Amino acid sequence: MLLSLCLFLLGASTAKGHTCTDVPGKLQQLDAGAGEVYGITTSGSIYKWQRNMWAQLPGEMTHVSVGPAGVWATNKGNLVFKLQDNNWMRVSGLLKQVDAGGKKYVAGVNPTGVVYCLNQYDTISRSPYVQFTPIPGRLVYYSCGGLGCWGVNNVSQVYFRYGVKPTACDGSQWWRVEGSLVMLEVGTDGSVFGLSSDGNVYKREGITYTNPTGTSWVNLNFRHQVKHLSYDAGALWLLNLEGDIIRCEIPGTGLSHLI
């Protein structure tokens, strides 16, 4: 069904130097990738943003992700699902948070903080029986993009995972990045946006092919505290503390042909 929500956007600037618009609806979590946006309400209902309105999908989930790896989600029992032929197919594994932003590989974190990834072969397989690969370390959030994967742990430390490949998604080593964040999201162009414990939004500057970890964090100075964010194709999607949805036009890394 379609929510009776039309795009009567306010067009008010909410961040210095960036044009932001209010999007109708309220969400608990959302994710943008591969030109699409999906969101989940506090009751677990799932929606897809299309033709300037939210279209409801069947099922109830707690976390959803969309990207080059497709559309994946987890429910309140930490079961993992893949959207296949417009239906949710349960696949092997247990995750609390899942990310589909890698080069046709999936990654995520289970309820105890163990990090897992799913190599390209299993990700594109139509089989529900897949084998997740454990990655050393403990995190609360893990997100992948065109230049690799980023994560944060339970004390808000930030890490980058080197050596991640579609056929070797576990990578080779962790690199500690300065900063303190509670979650972050990575775009397919390698852009990284993070959220601090006080609701401030940061963008990682200086990301290049040769320096995928960038050089510094820049506070985007939004007028609202933010509880969740996602980035794709020049658009930063935000949820404020009340669940209101805001879309801001923000340039990414400018890197192309990463995925």
Secondary structure in CASP SS format (residue, H / E / C, confidence):
PFRMAT SS
TARGET T0000
AUTHOR 0000-0000-0000
METHOD secondary structure of the structure
MODEL  1
M C 1.00
L E 1.00
L C 1.00
S C 1.00
L C 1.00
C C 1.00
L C 1.00
F C 1.00
L C 1.00
L C 1.00
G C 1.00
A C 1.00
S C 1.00
T C 1.00
A E 1.00
K C 1.00
G C 1.00
H E 1.00
T E 1.00
C E 1.00
T E 1.00
D E 1.00
V E 1.00
P E 1.00
G E 1.00
K E 1.00
L C 1.00
Q C 1.00
Q E 1.00
L E 1.00
D E 1.00
A E 1.00
G E 1.00
A C 1.00
G C 1.00
E E 1.00
V E 1.00
Y E 1.00
G E 1.00
I E 1.00
T C 1.00
T C 1.00
S C 1.00
G C 1.00
S E 1.00
I E 1.00
Y E 1.00
K E 1.00
W E 1.00
Q E 1.00
R C 1.00
N C 1.00
M E 1.00
W E 1.00
A E 1.00
Q E 1.00
L E 1.00
P E 1.00
G E 1.00
E E 1.00
M C 1.00
T C 1.00
H E 1.00
V E 1.00
S E 1.00
V E 1.00
G E 1.00
P C 1.00
A C 1.00
G E 1.00
V E 1.00
W E 1.00
A E 1.00
T E 1.00
N C 1.00
K C 1.00
G C 1.00
N C 1.00
L E 1.00
V E 1.00
F E 1.00
K E 1.00
L E 1.00
Q E 1.00
D C 1.00
N C 1.00
N E 1.00
W E 1.00
M E 1.00
R E 1.00
V E 1.00
S E 1.00
G E 1.00
L E 1.00
L C 1.00
K C 1.00
Q E 1.00
V E 1.00
D E 1.00
A C 1.00
G C 1.00
G C 1.00
K C 1.00
K C 1.00
Y C 1.00
V E 1.00
A E 1.00
G E 1.00
V E 1.00
N C 1.00
P C 1.00
T C 1.00
G C 1.00
V E 1.00
V E 1.00
Y E 1.00
C E 1.00
L E 1.00
N C 1.00
Q H 1.00
Y H 1.00
D H 1.00
T H 1.00
I H 1.00
S C 1.00
R C 1.00
S C 1.00
P C 1.00
Y C 1.00
V C 1.00
Q C 1.00
F C 1.00
T E 1.00
P E 1.00
I E 1.00
P E 1.00
G E 1.00
R E 1.00
L C 1.00
V C 1.00
Y E 1.00
Y E 1.00
S E 1.00
C E 1.00
G E 1.00
G C 1.00
L C 1.00
G E 1.00
C E 1.00
W E 1.00
G E 1.00
V E 1.00
N C 1.00
N C 1.00
V C 1.00
S C 1.00
Q E 1.00
V E 1.00
Y E 1.00
F E 1.00
R E 1.00
Y E 1.00
G C 1.00
V C 1.00
K E 1.00
P C 1.00
T C 1.00
A E 1.00
C C 1.00
D C 1.00
G C 1.00
S C 1.00
Q E 1.00
W E 1.00
W E 1.00
R E 1.00
V E 1.00
E E 1.00
G E 1.00
S E 1.00
L C 1.00
V C 1.00
M E 1.00
L E 1.00
E E 1.00
V E 1.00
G C 1.00
T C 1.00
D C 1.00
G C 1.00
S C 1.00
V E 1.00
F E 1.00
G E 1.00
L E 1.00
S C 1.00
S C 1.00
D C 1.00
G C 1.00
N C 1.00
V E 1.00
Y E 1.00
K E 1.00
R E 1.00
E E 1.00
G C 1.00
I C 1.00
T C 1.00
Y C 1.00
T C 1.00
N C 1.00
P C 1.00
T C 1.00
G C 1.00
T C 1.00
S E 1.00
W E 1.00
V E 1.00
N E 1.00
L C 1.00
N C 1.00
F E 1.00
R C 1.00
H C 1.00
Q C 1.00
V E 1.00
K E 1.00
H E 1.00
L E 1.00
S E 1.00
Y E 1.00
D E 1.00
A C 1.00
G C 1.00
A E 1.00
L E 1.00
W E 1.00
L E 1.00
L E 1.00
N E 1.00
L C 1.00
E C 1.00
G C 1.00
D E 1.00
I E 1.00
I E 1.00
R E 1.00
C E 1.00
E E 1.00
I C 1.00
P C 1.00
G C 1.00
T C 1.00
G C 1.00
L C 1.00
S C 1.00
H C 1.00
L C 1.00
I C 1.00
END
